[in-house]
Amino acid sequence: MTAGPFSPASADLGEARFVPLEASDRARLAEAIAASGDSIIRYRVAVGSEDAGVVSVRYPWLKGPYLELLALLPKFQGRGLGTRILAWFEQEAVRQEARNLWVCASSYNEGALGLYERYGFQRVATLPGLVVDGYDEILLRKFPLSA
């Protein structure tokens, strides 16, 4: 590791310290982090005995849930699974009397943007260069309930 402004040697954390993240640490830490977020619910999407993808929902978030991750492996894309996940997402939000549904997608991810817009989400904000320089993140919203 090269020294720089974010190298472990530059941190003054009192009793804590930075330790390089080893491959063997990843699963243990991922499990602990996944279990610690009260407002974040994560799911493994399975089709039969196969892993198909992951879903992560943050709730509450701005008067409703935020679908912060919907990722399906290529083999499972284009089969209606994303639409069924969005239907479940909306059904659960309505059950909780949420006023808003939220999703975000990169401007280059035309498939995701198309899916969300076909499902009734509308673009409400553009966040330039948030994740990748030269591309925008698009925040979309749907109103499942009247105010």
N, C-alpha and C positions, 0 to 999 in steps of 0.2 A: 504494500500500500504506500502511495506517495504522500508526503506531507502537504497539507493545504489547509484552507480555512475550516474544513469540516473533518479533518483528520482527528483521530482519538486524542492525540497529544495536545490539541488545542482546547480541550474541554476542561472547565473548572466546575465540577459537579459536587464538590464536597466529598461525602462518603461514597458516592456512586462513581462508576467509571464506564467507559465504553470498552467493549471487547469485540473483536472481529466476529462477525456472524458466520458460523460454519454451517455447512450443509446439514450436519447432524442436529443442529439446533432448530432448524426451520419448522419441522413438524411439531415439535413440542411447543414452540412459541406460538405458532399459528393456532394450535388448539387452545392454548391459554388465552390468546387475544380474542378468539371467536367466542369463548365462554364468558368473557368479561363485559361485553357490550350489552347493557340492558336494553338500549333502544335500537340495537341492530340485531336482526334475525337473519341467519344464513342457512341456506338449504343446498343440499346436493340434489340435482335433478337426475333421476334414474328412469330409464326405460327398460323394463324387465330387469335384468341383472347388470345392465351396462350403465356406466356413468355417461350422462348426456350433457351436463353442464352445471352451472351454479347460479343461484339467485341470492341477492342480499337486499333486505328491506330495512330502511331506517324509519322508525315510527316511535314517537311523533316527530313531524318535521313540517313546519309551516302549515298548520291546520290540516294535516293529512300525512300519508306515508310517501316516502321517496324510494323508488325502486333504483337503488344505487348501482346495482349490477344485475344484468341479465345476460349471461354468456352461455351459448350453446355450442357444442362441438360441431364442426362442419357437417358431419354425418347426420346430425339431427336437425339441421336447419332446413327451412322450406317444407316442413311437414306439418305445420299448424301448431307446433308445440309452443312457440312464442306467443301466439294468439291465445292459447289456452292458459298460459301463465298470466298474461295481462287480464284475462277474464277473472281468474282467481284473485289477482291483485285488486281489481276493482270491487269484486264481491266482498272481500274482506274489509276494504275501506268503507264501503257502504254500510256494512254491518257495524262498523265502529262510528258511523255517522260523520265520516271525514268529508270536509268540503273540497279538498283538493287531492289530486293524484299527481305525483311528480316523477319525471324521468329526465335523463340527460344523455345526449349522444354526441359523438364527435362529428363534425361536418363532413368528414370523409367517409363516415359509416352510413352510406345511403340506405343500406338494408335495414338498419335499426331505425333510422329516421322515418323511412317509409312505413315500417311496421307500426310505429307509434302514431304516426299521422293517420294511417288507415283505421286505427283503433280509436280515433277521436281526440288525440292529444294535439294541442296547439303550441306553436313556438311562442315563448314569452320573453326570452332573453338570449343574447349571444355573448359568450365570454371568449374574446379573442386570445389565442395563444395560450390558453390555460394549461393544456396538457402537452401539445406539440406545437412548436413554432410554425406559423403559416396556416394553421387550422384553428377553427373555432369549436368550442363546446356549445351545444344548443340545449337550453333548458326548456322542457315542454311541460305543459300542465293540462289537466282534464278536470272538469267539474262534475263529479258524479251526483252531487246533491245541490239543490238550489240554496242560495244563501238565505 
